[in-house]
Amino acid sequence: MPAVLDPSGLTHPGRLPISSLRRPFAVDLDGEWDFALVRSPADLEAAAWVRAEVPGLWTMSSDIDRPHYTNVAMPFADVPPHIPADNPLGVYRRSFTFPSSRDRVILHVGAAEGHLRAYVNGTAVGTSGDSHLAAEFDITDAVREGDNVVELHVAKWSSASYLEDQDQWWQSGLARSVGIVTRPKVALADVTAVADFDPQSGRGALALTVETHGLSHLAEPAHSARVTLRGSTTELPVSGRVAAPTLPKPDRDRSTRPAPRLPEDFMDLLSIRAASAPVPPEFRAIPNTLGAPPLPASPAGTARFLLDDLDVDPWSAESPALYDLDIELLDAGAHVVDATSLRIGFRRVEIVGRDLLVNGGRIMVQGVARHDVDPRTGRVISYERMHAELSLLKRMNVNAIRTAHYPNDPRVLDLCDELGLYVVDEADVEGHAFASILPDDPRYLTEIVDRVARMVVRDRNHPSIIAWSLGNETGYGAAHDAAAAWVRRFDPTRPVHYEGAISTDWHGGRGATDIVCPMYGSFSALKAYAADDRADRPLILCEYAYSQGNATGELAHYWELFETLPGLQGGFIWGFVDQALDPDGDGRYRYGGDFGDEPNNGPTLLFGIAFPDLTPKPAFWEARGLFSPVRIVSDGESAGRGRLRIRNRQTFADLSRLELSARIDGPGGTLAEAVIDAGALAAGAELTIELPATLQTSLAEAIGVSVVVRTRHDELWAPRGTELAVEQVVLPRGPVAMPATVAPVELGDAGAIEHRLLTMAPRLSLWRAMTDHDVSFALDNRFVRSGFFALDAQSVEVVDGERETVVTTTYTAAFGDEVRHVRTLSRLGDHDFLLHEQVVLPEGTRDGLRVGVEFHLVAGFDTARWTGFGPWENYPDRSASALLGAWESPIDEMSVPYIVAQENGTRGGTTRLELRGPSGVVEVEMAEPLHINVARHTVAELEAADHWWKLPASDRTVVHLDIAHRGLGSALLGPDTRPIHRLFGERYEWTWRLRLRATA
């Protein structure tokens, strides 16, 4: 080992080859270490040492080096491969006691965020520059019996940092566990288990290669490998070394006439066979081994097993059948010298035409992109958090993750195997800032290929992995073709995935990807690909439905395309969990810039469909419904007659593990519910169900019929009875009859209704607090251009009639355009009003955010009840999974606390709203369904707050009633909401009723 270790991160002296095997720690080094943060090793003598937890990231606790968020740009001005001069060094030091041992002693570092240099008792033992894969070092010659000292130096930056420019926080420290493992001098080195399943025969086969340490140099090792699967044991010898074959030396003995042994020109047979040419008759007697020198059954130091015709259940995300495989290494006396165990699943992944198949079935990828992130600890993820995340995904009907954008902790893959989730395993390669140069830079070739290869070697025995990803957003170059070629040769059982290869041509990039895996494809592009004769690969979006803030609009339209067009098989929603941090545990989530980090990309990392504490956002509930294992495929007319037709959307599993119940939804709540029998309806099959008589009697009052899907048994990810989905058919609704006008209304100043419950009377509203997507560059300030964010009343005209009062208000928008609002009011009783609204927008209005009215109530209202879509927030382009019914919620919980305050909490399809509290009761009825929003804050307050927790305390109630409300889309990255969900009209008209009853 050189005295001065290479700091580049592009070479790794001392680091051992990675293996799929995991050994228990002989010495667990997790816990408290001494820690110093310095600018260079020379500063260590004067360093201030503190105690630090391992695993742990110093950036989550240090006052001088905090988390830093950039999306594309590096957080410094240097260029590859230069290392910034300002390069903090975290030094971790601790002692450990080690007994005398004849075994090899290995230092295991699960993941070091930065460039790792490892020392034992002052001796340099190796380096590693890959932040998301384990590094192991043989410290046998450095460790001593008794007390020892290990130091791990982690430099924040290296030349390899340019390959770790992912859309996430820059963090530093030791992110995964550290420990000492031991192994015998003769030991298992690695195991490759290819567990195949033939969907035609229904039988499995296992091709197993066992590799060893310490035997490959022996001609006759005398060791054997023994494997046990399902109670059956097989033993084979470990192959010895075979001398390299050579041609015989010329025979110079001329004492006797040599007999002819071979036909003339027999050496031509080598190339004849290679060319698949006809073999001349005189050569046919020559053994076929000519040209293929005799080799052992497996390479030296290995044993190869082939177990076929196995009676096994196949593994899939729906039915994750796993089997224990025990492997033992035996010496000449049949003593076990080393052993390991695997959990294997039998399954086959292949691409046939335009379809990605698992076990012969065309799966739909209902996926999310998963980052390692915990708001309290950064990228230090506990097993409990991993299990909670993946169990949540299963309960929300997600069936796949993409490990964006680096290999996850191996325990995540164990859980995916066990719980049932497909995985696209992604290498730690993202050179986003220098994507145009890095993949063709020879200085980075070896490192890029090595990162991909190490991931594949480590993870290849996991049945959950269905594709290898070469990384993310690093352009496309020679290094990708080289990495893909290596992967295809090493593991031909899985396809290769890389978005950069097809980013500019969905029909190209074949050298580096077997799957067309674009980001944020438009609807028109997806339709075009499906219809293109050149399209001969499956298209699975590696990222789509960009979910920053209040977003994920049109997810249902994506799935309409996926489920109806050839060649489209789903994708991975970007992303799973917001990456906001809360290192102090005070509930005040931070994003880019909140730690003084400059430059930064602000809230761009708040792209999850779940909050940092794993609370699902409304977009996640939308996905849950679209991903439901059961779908109603009949219409409201059939449901009204008591018949439902359902489809099992799964690819493999029948419905025997699910319990279904039918529910009759009425305008006041659930009218009736009963379990229905779908039997063991096969995957992909449909069934017509006649509703029980106990339910049919309630249909006359119904507004919807739902099928509730629950777990029938306890699962590893959910207890029995857990609700997985609610599918609903909405029954036809006619307009709500409004009473006839009675009398004009006595109004206050500016034609406003006056009442002690109102702090602001109903007023025209055309603006919402802009979402992150409303301010997208692609939308070109179209909403601001309307000027609707400011309405100045220029004139108010009040005219009383015999039975009504007409108030005409003319507004000027911010840039001078005229908006006309005509309200016709009639008093139906005490504090009971009928309102008819007419709004005329400026000619040529192209798009807007909302058209409706807003009013404010005094303090003292705490509960909202409504009949409409719910229970969660929904919008015109994100309402496929919302349910029509009667709902109740505390007003404080009607809002959705997006970390950056913005439009939130709207519910559509509403015909009745009631607000209650100590101050009184307010009732609203609508002649036709409106969008409602009940909250504590105004549009202006939401737009002024850059964090939800900065909103002022408020006890008033702010109510919006909209006849039109724009969809959300995902225009920051991806398609905007479709025209059907935009506001193109210039005239709007609606009628509603308002009753105000103050507490005496």
N, C-alpha and C positions, 0 to 999 in steps of 0.2 A: 504494500500500500504506500503510495507516495506521501511524503511528509506534508505537502500542501495539496489539499484536495481540490479537484477541478470544480469551480463554482458555477459552471455554465448551465448545468442541468441537462446537457445534451450527451454527456457520457456518465456512466454510473459504476465507477470502479468499486469492487467489493460487493455489489448487490447480487444476490443469488438469483438464478432463474426462478420465475414465478411458477406456482403449481396450483392445481385444483384442490390439493389436499389441505385440510386444516387440522392442526395439532393443538391439543389443549396446552395452556401455559403451565410450564413447570414453576415459573415465578411470574405472578401477575404484577405488573408495574403500574397499573392504573392507581390513581389516588393523588396525593399531594407530592409535588416536586418542588425543589428550589428553582427559582426562575429569575432571570435577569434579561432586561431588554436594553440592548446597546446598539451603537451605530457601527461598531466593528469589533472583531475579536480582541484588538488591542485595548479596548475599553473595559474588558472583563475584570481586571484587577481592581478597578475603582467602582465597579458596578454596585448598584443597590439591589440586593437579593430579596425577593419576596417569596411567599408560598403560592403555588399555582396548581390548579386541578388538571389532571390528565385523565381522559381526553379533555381538551379545552382549547379555546382560541384566545390569544392574548388581546386581539382586537375587540373582543366582547367585554373586556374589563379594563383595558389600559386607558389612561387619560391622555397619552401622547401619540398613540397609533390606533386610530379608531377604524371601524368598517368604512369602506369607500365603495360607492356604487357608480359604475359606468356600464353602459350597454355595449357600445362599439369601440369607442376610443380607449386607448390605454390611459391609465391615470398618471402617466408621465410622458415626457416629450421625446424620449429616446426611440431608436429604431432597431429592428433585429440585426444582429444578435446582442446588441449592447445592453449592459446591465446598468441601471441607474446608479449614480454615485450615492444618492441618498437611499440606503438599503438597510433598514432595521434588521437586527439579528436577535432572535429570541433564543436564549440558552436555557435548556432544561437539564437539571442535574439531580440525581438521587443515587443513593447507595442501595445495594441489595446483597443478600447473603446467598452463596451458592455452595452446595456440597461437592465433594469429590465425585467425578463422573467419568466414565469411559466413553460416554456418548458424545456426539457432536452437539455443540451448544449454539443456538441460533437466536439472534435478537430480531424480534418481529415488531415493526412499526406499522400499524394499520393504515394510517394516512397522515402525511405531514403536509400542511398547506404552505407551500414554499419549497425552497431547496434545502434538503436534509443532509447534514453531515453528522455521522455517528462516531462516537468515541467510547471505548471501554478501558478504564484504568489508564487513561491518557493516550491510548493507542487508537489511531484512526482505523476504523473498520469498514467504512464505505460511505457512499453518497446515493441519493436518489432525487429525481426532479419531477416525478409524476405525483401530483397532489391527491389523487383519488384511487390509487392502488397501493397495496401493501408493499413495503420494502423489507427484505430480510437479509441479514448479514451473519456469516459464520464467525462467531467470536470465540471459538474453541481455544485458539492460541492466545487470546487476550484475557480471558476470564481466569480467575484463580479460585482455589478453594477458600471459602470464608467470605470476607467482606470485599465488595467490588463497587466501583463507581461508574455509572453510565452517564454520558453527556450527549444530548441531542441538540445540535445547533440548527436552527431553522432560519434561513435567510429569506426575507420577504420576496426578493426578486432574483431572477436568474434569466438566462437566455431562453429557458423553457417557458417563462411566464407569457411569452407572446402566443403560446399554444393553449393558454388557459384563460382566454379573453371572453368568457361566457357572460351571458346576460344575468349577472348576479352580483352580490357583494364580493369585493376583494376582502378576504379574511386571511389570518395568519395564525399558525399554531399547530397543535397535534389534534387532529379531528377524530381519530379512531384509536382503539385500544393499543397499548404497548405491553409487551411481555417477553419472557424468555421461553423458548421451546427447546426440547432436546429430541434427538433421534439417534438410533443405533448407527454404527459405522456402515453396517449392511442394513439397508432399510428400504421401505417403499419410497419411491421418488414421486410418482404421479400415477394417476389412473384415468383412462379415457373410456367412458361407458357410452356407447351408441345404442340406445334402447329404441328399437324400431317397432312400429306396429303396421301390419298389413291390413288395410281396411277391407280388402277383398276376401281374405281367408279368415280374418278376425283373430289372427295369431300374432304373437310377438317374437322378437329375436333380439338377442343381446350380443353385440360385438364388443369385447372388453380387452383393453390392452393395459397390462400392469407393468410399470417401469420401476427399476430399482436403482439404489445407490450402492456402489461398491462391488458390483458383480460383472460389469460389462467387459472388464479386461481379462476375465477368466475363460479358458477354453471349455471347462466343465465345472460350472458353478456349484453343482450339487444342491442347489436351493430349488424350492418349488413355490408356486403360488396356488392358494386354495380360495375358491370363491363359493359363497353360499347364497342362494336365492330361493326364496319360498320353500325352505327346508331341504332343498337339493344341493349337494356339494359336488364340486368338480375341482380336480387338482391337475396342474400341468407343471412340467419342469421349466425353470428359467433358462432361456437359451444362452448358450455360450458363444464365445468369440470364434469366428470362422476366418481362417487365413484368406487373404485376398487371392482369387484364382488367377493363374498365369498360364500362358501357353507352354507346352513342354520344350525343354532345351533341345537343340538339334542333336541327333544321335550320330556320333562320329566313329562308331564301331563299324569297320568294313570287313570284318573277318568272315561274316556270313552274309548271304543275300537276304535283305529285309523283305518280309512279305507285305504286299499292298493291304492297307487297312481302310483307306478312304477313297472315294471316287475323285476323279480330277475336278478341280475348280470347286471343291466342296465349300470353301470359304465364302463363295457367292451366296450360300444359303442364308447368311446373316442378313444381308440387304434384301434378298428375295422375300424373306418372311416379313421384314419391316415394311416392305412395299406392298404387302398382301398380294404378291404376284403368284401365279401357279408354280408349284414346286415340281421340278423335273423328276421323272420316274426314278432316275438313278440316285436321287437325294432322299427319296421318301423313307428309306430305312434308317436314316440318320436320326438319332433321338431328338425330340423337340427341345431338349434342354440346351442344345447348341445355341449360343448367343445369349442364353440366360444362365449365368453361372449358378451353381447350386448354393442356395442360401438356407439358413435355418428357418424354422416355422415362424420365428419372430426375431427382431434385431437383438443383438447381444444385450444381456441384462434385462430382458423383458419376457413376458409370457402373454400369449394371445389366446383368448377364449372366444368361441362362437357357440352360443346357446340358442337354438332355434326351436320353432314349433311350440312356443310357450303359451300356455293358457293364461292370459292376463287381460285385465281390463285396461282400455286405453286411457291415457292422460289427456285431459283438455281443461280449459278454464271452467267449463261447466261441471265436469266430473273429474276432479284432479286425483286420479288413482295413483298412489305411490307405493313402491315396494322397497324393502330394506335389502341392500346388497352388502354383504360382508366380505372383505378381502384380507387374507392373511399371507404373510411371507414366512415360509418354513425353512429351517436349516436342514442339513443332511440327517440329523437325528429326529426330524419331524417336530422340532420344537418351534413354537411361534416366536419369531424375532421381531415382528412388527405387524400392525394390523390397522385397518381403517374401515369405516362404514359410509355408505352413501344411501341417499333416498333417491330412487330413480323412477322415472315415469316413461312408459312406452308410448311413443307418438311419432308420427311422420309429418314433416313439413315439406311442402313442395309447391312449385309454381307450375300450373298447367294452363297454358294459354294466357288468358287475362285474369286468372284466378289464383289467389293464394289459398292453398288448401292445408288444413290440419286433419290428419286421419281421413283424407278423402273428402272432407266437408269444407264448403266455402264459408269461412267465418266472416263476420262483420266486426271490424275493429272499433269498439266503443271505448276509446282510449283517452288518457290525459297525459300531459307531459309532467313528470315528477322531478322536482329539485329536492336536494337535501336542504331543509331549512326548519329551524325551530326558533321561535321569536326570542326565547331566553338564551339559547346556547349557540345560535348560528347554525353552522353545518355539523355540529356535534349532535347526533341523533341517537336517542336511547332506543332500546328494543321495544319498550312500551309505546313510544311514539310511532315507531315503524308499524307495529301491530295495529295501533289505532288508525293510522292513515289507510293502510291496506284494507282493514275491516270496513272502514267507512266507504271506500271505493266499492267493495263488494255489495254493501247494503244499498248503494246508489246505482247498482247495475253496470258499473264500469267493468270492463273485462280485460283491459290492457293498459300498460304503462310504457312510456318511453323514458329511459333513464337520462333525462336531459340535465346536463350534457356531458356526462361522465359516468363511469361505472359506480354503481351504488355499493353500499356495504353488503358483503355476501349474505348477511342475514335477511336483507330485503328480498333477495332472490330465493332464499329458503322459504320465506313466507309466501312468495308468489307461487312457488311449487306447491306448497301445502294448501293455501287458500283457493288457488285457482285464478291466476292472472297471466295473460300473455305479456311477454316482455320484448321490446326492442332495446337491446343492450348497446349503449352508445359509448364510444371511446372518448377519452379526455383529450380531444383535439378540437379546439376552436381558436383560430387565428383571425378573428373578425376584423380587427383594425388593419391587418396586413394580409387580407385574404387573397389579394391579387399576386402576391409574391411568395408567400411561405410554401405552398405545395410544390413549387418548382425550384425551391432553394435547396441545393444539395446538402447544405449544412443541417437542414431539418429533416431530410429524407429518413435517416435511420430512426430518429426519435418518433416521427409520426407512425412509421410502420411498427416500431417497437411498442408504442402505446396501444395500438389496435391488437397486436399479437398477444401482448400480456393479458389484455382483457379476455380474449378468446380462450387462451390457455386456462385462465383462472375459472371461467364460468361455463365451460362447454358441457358440463354434466347436468346442467339445470334444464329440465324439460320445459319450464316456463318460457325460456328464451326461444323465440321463433325467428329472429333476424338479428344480424350484427350490423350496427351502424358505425361508419368510419369516423363519426364526429359531426360537427355542426359548423356551418357558416365559415368555412376556410377555403372558399373558392373551389377550384378544381384543377388538379395538376398531376404530375407524374407520381407524386407520393401516394395519391389516392389510388391510382391504377395499381401501383406496387402493393399497397396494403390489401386491396380487394383481391388481387391475384393470390397473395399469401393466404388469405382467409379461405378462398374457394378451394385451394389445394389442401389446406389443413383440415377444414371442416366442410365437406361438400353437402352436409345434411341440412344446412340452413341458407337462406338467401342473404345477400349483402344489400345494405340500405345506405344511400348517401344522397341527401338533397342537393348538395352543390353540383353534383354531376348532371342534374337535369334542370337546374334553376333557370337556364335560358333556353332550354329545348327539351320538352317533355318526351321527345322521341329519341333523344341522344343519351350520352353518358353511360353507354352500356358497359364500358370497361370498369366502372366503379359502382354501379347499382343495378340490382335485379328488379327493383320496385320503383315505380314512378312515385316519388314521395315529396311533392311540392309543399310550399308554405302558402297558406292564405289564398288558395285558388279561388278565382271568381266563379260565380254560377255559370256564366256563359262559357268560360274556359273548360269547366268540368263537363258541361254538355257537349262541347266540341270534341273533347278527348274521347268521350264515350262513343261518339258517332264516327270517329276517324278510323279508316281502314288500317292505318299504320300502327294503331295502338295495340300492342301485343304483350303488354305487361300490366299487372294490377296497379291501380292507382290508390294509394293510401296516403292521405295528407299527414305529413309529419307534424305540422302545426296548422290549426285552423280555429275559427271562432275565438278570435283574440279577446280576452276577457278582462281587460283592464277597466277597473271602475264598474259602473253600471252598464253592462254590455251583454255580449253573447246573443245579440239579436239574430234572427233568421237561422238559428240552430235547427229548427224543424224543417226548414227548406233544404238545408244541407242533407238532412236525413231522407227527405223525399227523393232527392237525387241519388243518394247512395243506394237506396233500396229499390230503385226502379230502373237505373241505367246500368248497362254492362260495364265491367271493368272497374267500377268504383266500389271500394270496400271499407269506407269509413276513414277514421283518422284519430289524431291525438289533439284534444282541445288544449289550447295554450291559455292558462295552464291550470295546475291543480290548486296550489296554495299560494296566497299572497306572501311575498318574501319580506314583509315588514318585520322589523326587529323591535324587541322590547327588553333590552338588557337589564333594566332596573325593575321589571315586573310591575310597573305602575299603570299598565293598560294604555299607555300613550305610544301607539305604534309609530315607528320612525321609518322614513324612506330616504332616498338619495338627497344629500345636502343637509340632513338633520344632524349629522355628526361633524359638520364643518368640512365635509369632503368636497373638494373642488378639483377638477370639473366633475359634474355629476349629471345623471339623467333622471333626477327627480323621482316621480312616482311610477316610472315605466315598469318597475318590478312588482307592481301591485296588480298582477294579471291573473290571480287565482279565482276559481269558482268556489273556493272555500277561504274563509278568513284565516289568519295565522293560528288561531286556536282550534282550527278544524271545524268551526261552525259553517255549515253549508250556506252559501249565498243563494238568492232566488234562482240564479242561472243554473245552479247545481240541481235544484228540484226540477227545473225544465229538462235537464239532461236525464235525470232519473226516469222521468216518464217516457221520454223518447227511447231510452235503452231498456224499457220494461221487457221481461221475458214473455209477457202475454199482451196481446193487443186485441181490442174489439175492432172487427172489420165490417160489422154491419152498421146501418145508419139509424138515425133517431126514429124514423118511421117504424122500423122493425122493433126497436126497443119499446116504442109506445104500445105495440101489440104483444109485448111480453116475450120477445125472442131476441137472443143475442148470438152472434157468431163470433167466436174467438179464434185467434191463431197463436200457436206456440212459436215464438220468434227464435227460439234457441236453435243451435245447429246440431246438437247431439242429444241433450237431455230431454226426457219426457217430463210431464208435469207432476210426477208422483211425489216429489219433494216440496211441492208448493201447495198451499191451501188457498182456494179461491172463494170469495163470497160476493154476492150481488147486493147492491145497496140502492135504494130508491131515494133520490135527493129531492127535497121539496123546498119551497121558498122560505120556509121557517126552520129547516134543518133536515136531518135524516128521518125519513118516514118509516122505513123498514129495512132490515138486512138479514140475509140468510146465507149459509154455506151452500155452494153449488158444487156439483160433482163433475169434474172434467176428466176423471179417471187418470190413466197414464197416457194422455194425449201425446203422440210422438212429436219430436222436433219437426218444425215446418208444417205440421198438419193443422187442420181447422176443424172446429166442432160447433154445431148449432145447439144452443141450450135454451130450453123452455123454462122461463122463470117460474119458481114455485108460486102456487096460488096465493100464499100469504103475502107475496110481493106484488102480484098483479093487481090486487085490490087497491093498492096505493098509487097506481100509475096515473089515475085521473088527475091527481094533485101534483104530479111530479114535474120537475124542470130538468131532471137528468137521471140517467141510470149508470151506475158505476160498477166496475169489477175491482175488488180489492185483492191484491196479491200479497200473501204472507208466507213466511217460512213454516213448513209443517213440522220440522224437527229442529233440535238444537244444531247449529252449525259452528264451526270454529270462529266465524266472523259475526255471528248474530244468534241470539237465543230464539227458541221456538216462538212463533207468533209475531216476529218482526215484520213490519210492513215494508214491502219492497216497491210497490207501485200502486197507483189508483188510476185505472183507465175509465174514461167517462164518455158516454154519448149524451150530447145535449139535445133535449127534446125541443121541438119548435116552440118559440115564444112570440106571441103577438104583442102589439104596443100596449102599454099600461094606460087604462082609461083615466083621464084627468077630469075633474069636475068642471062644470060650466062656470064661467065668470059670474061674480055676484055684484061687486061694488068697487068703485075706485079706491085707491090707497092714499092715505095721508102720508106724505113723504117729508123728509127733512131737506137740509141744504143739498144742492146738486142732485136732487132727485133720489136720495138714498133712503133705504128703509132704516127706520130708527127703532132700536130695541135695546134693553139693558144687557142682554146677552151678547150683543154685537159690539166689538171694538172697531171693526171695519165692516161696513155693509157690503153685500155682494157687488163686485166690480169686475169689469172685463180684465181678463188675463190672457196674454199671448206669449208668455216667456216662461221657460223652465230654467233652473240652475243648470248650466251647460254640463253635460257629461264629458268625460275624457274624450269620447269619440266625437261629440258635437264640435269640438275644437280641432279636429283633425285637419292637418294641412290639406288633405285631399278634398275637403269640403269647402275650401277657399273662402272662409269667413261668410258663407252664404247667410247664416242666421243673423250675425251681427249686421250684415248689409241691409237686412230688412228694417232695422231700427226698432223692432218690437220690444226690445229690452226696456224702453222708456216710452210711456204713453202719457201725454200731457193733454188734459181735457181743455179744449178751446171753447166749447160752448155746450150748454145743457138746456134742453127745452122740455118742459113738463106740460102735458096736456091731459086734463081730466075729461073722461067720457062718462056715459051713464053707468057703465058696469066695469070700467077699467081706467087705468091711468097709463099714458104712454110717455116714456122718458127717452128722448133722443140725445145721445151724447156724441159729439164729434171730437176725436182725439187727433193729435199730431204725434207721429212716431219720431224717434230720435233724429232722423234725417229729413223730416218735413213731410213725409207721406201721410195722407189722411186715412183714418180708420173711423168707420161709422158704426155705432152700436145703438140699436133700437130695442128697448125693453118695454113690454106690455105687462102691467101688473094688475092683479085683481085681488081684492080681499075676500077670502072664503069664510072667515070667521075671525075671532080674536087671535091676532098674531099668527094668522094662517094665510099664506100668500101663494098665488099662482103666478108664475113668471114665464113669459114667452120671450125668448132672446133671438135677435137677428143681428148678425155681424157681417159687415161688408169690408173686406180688406182692399188695399190699393190694387188697382188694375195691374196685372202682370206679376202678382205675387207668385213666386215659384215654389217655395218650400218654407215651412214654418215648424215650430216646436209644439205649440199647443193652441187651442182656441177654447176658451171656457171662462168661468167666473171664479173669483176667489173671495172668501170672507173669513173674518177672524172672530173668535169667541173669547169671552173673558176666561180667567182662570176658573178651575173647578169642574172641568170635564175630564174624565179618566178612561172611558170605555167607548169603543166604536163597535157597532154591529152593522153589517151590510149584507145585502143579497146581491151577489155578483160573482165575479171570478176571484178566487183566493185559494188557500189562505195566504199564500205568499204574494209578494210583489209581482206584477205582470204587466206587460206592454204589448202593443199590437203584434210585434214580431217575436215576442217571447212569451207566448201564452198557451202553447200546445198542451202543456202539462198542468196548467191551472184548471181548477175545478169550479164549476158553477154550483153555488150553494149558499147557505146562510152561515155567516162567519162572525166571530166575535174576537176582539183583541184589545188589550190595553192600548190606549193611544200612544203611550211612550214606546210601544213595540211595533207600531205601524211603520215607522221609518226603518230604513236599512242603513246601518252606520258604515258606509263605504269610507275607507281611511281618508281619502280626499273627499271632502263634502261636495255633493253634487245632487242632481235630480235623483229622487229615490222614492219608493213606497207607493207608487201608483198601482191601482187595481182597476181593471176594465170590466165591461159588461154589467155594470151595477145599475139596478133599478130602485134600490131602497137603501138609505143610510140613516142610522140613528146614533146620536152622540149623547151620552149620559154622564152624569156626575153630580156632585153636591149642588152645583149651580143650577141644574135643570136638565131639560131634555130638548134636543134639536132633532127634528125629523125632516128628511129630504126624500121625495119620491120623484122619479124620472119617467116621462112618457116613453122614452126610448133609452136603451142602456148608455150610460156615460162612464167615463173614467173618473175615479175619485182619488183624492190624495188627502190624507188626514195626518197632520204633523205638528210639531212644536216650533218649527222655524220657517221663516219666509224664504223666498227665492233669493232675495238680496243677502240674507245672512248666510245661506248655503254658499253663494258665490264668493263671499268675502272670506270664508274659512278654508285654509289650505290643509287643515287636518280636522277630522270629525271632533276630536277632543278639544278643539279650540272654539267650538260653537258656544255662544253664550247660554247660560241657563235660561229656560223659558217654561212658563206654565200655561201660556195661552194655547189655543188650538187654531191652527191654520188649515182651512179647507179649500181644496180646489175641486171643481166639477167641470170636466172637459167633454165637449162634444167630439173633439178631435185631439188626438195626441200622437206625436210622431213616434215611429219605432226607434230602436236603439242602434241596430246594425253593429258593425265592427270596423268602422272606417279608418281607425288609427292604423290598422294593419289588416287589410282584407276588404271585403265588399261592404258597402253601405247598405242600409235597409232598402228593400225593394220598393219601387215606385208605389205599389199598392199600400205601403205603410208610410208614405210621405204625405205632407199636407199641401196639395196643389190647388185646393179650392179657394175661391175668392168670396163666397157667400156661405154662411153657416146659420142654421136655425134649429132651435130646440125648445122644449117646454119642461118645466120642473116645478115642484111644489115645495114650499118651505114653511115649517111649523116651529114656532119658538115658544117654549114653556119654561118660564123661570120658576125656580123653587120659591115658594111663598116666604 
